[in-house]
Amino acid sequence: MSPAPLRLGIVGLGMAVKPHAAALADLADRITVVGGYAPSPARRTTFAATTGFPVTDDLDALIADPSVAAMLILTPPPSHLDLVARCASVGKHVLLEKPLEVTLPRASALVARMEAADRRLGVVFQHRFRPVVQRLRAVMAEGALGDLIAASVEVRWWRPASYYVDGRGSRARDGGGVLLSQAIHTLDVFCTLVGLPAEVFAYTATSPNRAVDTENVVAAALRFGNGAIGTLGATTAADPGFPERIEITGTRGTATLEGDALRLHWSDGRDEIHDGSGATGGGADPMAFDHGPHRALIADFATAIADGRDPETSGRSALAVHRLIEALLRSAAERRAVAPHAAA
């Protein structure tokens, strides 16, 4: 006998809701959307009309509803800690849009709050569910590339001036710039593949064509615990936007993950190529990507609740990329090398 559908509430009906709504429509036999909330009546009306899901103008009632087992939170990052704490206090599981929060201490407090309530916390790092990423993770877990020699990551995306209206990209609204708001997806994948570097030395800047108070250009050198080295680059000023890239070199071969394509080149002459065709949201339209990874992530979240385990993108696992970002920003501010594990 199949378990009863997971009853889910949604908080936040802005731009980020589109792939979630499409995924939830696909998962209608497993998840029932009880209500979607946004303070804007226009957003509620648009969401209801385009998705067919019910909406509510009463956030307190939605959170308090004992029939709602989990909440999907898609609000700006500075609101996350308070909303998650409210959900935890009434026993709700939470699926939270990235990033966890705007600083590492707040992100850590959020994770601790959910763990203290013994509720499941998932973070929307859907790139982990791309088939090419899962294949590369399996290769790394097997040690098939050998010992790490070098590992680099580059995100050269484009966001036009229109993207930054209504405070988007500002510290007050988003909590950070390219690292926390855009590159975090690729950096999260990078951390799951090779772990955190032992030390980073970073520089950050804001391009002259963007009047924001956060960084949109970042460059860093990386050193790993075994002596391997690498580089990190991130920007949203690279018109028209290019696929994000991770390259990992080991003693037995090299892996290159570029957008939705993976190439494995083994030292014995073998090649393994997986070509993807999907857009990844690196250009002017940040929502130009397939919702399949979102569907897989949400399905895993629902299964994790049913099985009593942490989801694949657990809050605890998501802290790694926050440690990396915090270290990069500290390094740039203090003009010195910083260890991510010591970032505070």
Secondary structure, DSSP 8 states (H G I E B T S, - for coil): -----EEEEEE--STTHHHHHHHHHHTTTTEEEEEEE-S-HHHHHHHHHHH---EES-HHHHHH-TT--EEEE-S-GGGHHHHHHHHHHTT-EEEEES-S-SSHHHHHHHHHHHHHTT--EEEE-GGGGSHHHHHHHHHHHHTTT-SEEEEEEEEE-B--GGGGGGGTTSHHHHSSSHHHHTTHHHHHHHHHHH---SEEEEEEE--TT---SS--EEEEEEE-TTS-EEEEEEESBSTT----EEEEEETTEEEEEETTEEEEEETTS-EEEE-----BS-SS-TT-B-SHHHHHHHHHHHHHHHHTS--TTBHHHHHHHHHHHHHHHHHHHHTS-B-GGG--
